[in-house]
Amino acid sequence: MATDAVRGQLLSSTAVREVDLYGAAKRLMDVALALLLLACLCPVLLACALAVALETGWPVLLRQERIGERGRRFTMLKFRSMKADADPAIHRAYITGYIAGKPAAPLAGEGVYKLTNDPRITRVGAWLRWTSLDELPQLWNVLRGEMSLVGPRPPVAYEVQEYGPTHLRRLEARPGLTGLWQVRGRSRTTFEQMVAMDVEYIDRRSLWLDLEILLQTVPAVLMRKGAH
């Protein structure tokens, strides 16, 4: 019995060390790649900011509170893709229906996460979303340690209020810019399918899986797979 107890302690200790090693390696990769991408994409970031400013003025960035790992709140950055007076109640009503499996027509097609006919989106904003360039400012969130390059997308607070126990597992990992959901189905998935992919990632996560997802993200974005 004592031998079994010691063996259990050793296995538990090994698992903790593996998790710590993975976390350290993942953070190092996040910082290195985020810095590299910010440096390389600086002209693109400036062009996007100028396009938003010319169409709808300032501010060019949307600062939105999101829920991160273990329920921590943080301010996520995006290029503003909506009108300045956009009503958040439209999205709140939609996301409630989406989680329940009843998306509100005509704001979206069947089984899509984002509103596809959102009247609040500007012309430049629609293009930024279509190309996923609106997400680039989140590289700053990655540098701050609030997000990772790979992980579940961070939900808004009123979305989490609709979660059941299984859905809350999405908050077990640091939220990411991309993930299994983005490279497999992106916007055109049901909520339960999205959660299943996020939970699969959390259960399988490793540095190799992160690298695989990052490599698959490039063609997924370029081919605009499931983009809206």
JOZIKA-V612436 format. One record per helix or strand of 2 or more residues. SS is the DSSP state (alpha for helix, beta for strand). FROM is the first residue (numbers start at 0). LEN is the number of residues. Records with the same first field share a line. If there is no record, write none. Layout:
SS->FROM-LEN / FROM-LEN
This chain:
alpha->1-39 / 41-15 / 68-3 / 87-12 / 122-9 / 132-3 / 137-6 / 156-4 / 166-6 / 179-5 / 190-14 / 206-16
beta->60-7 / 72-7 / 147-3 / 175-3
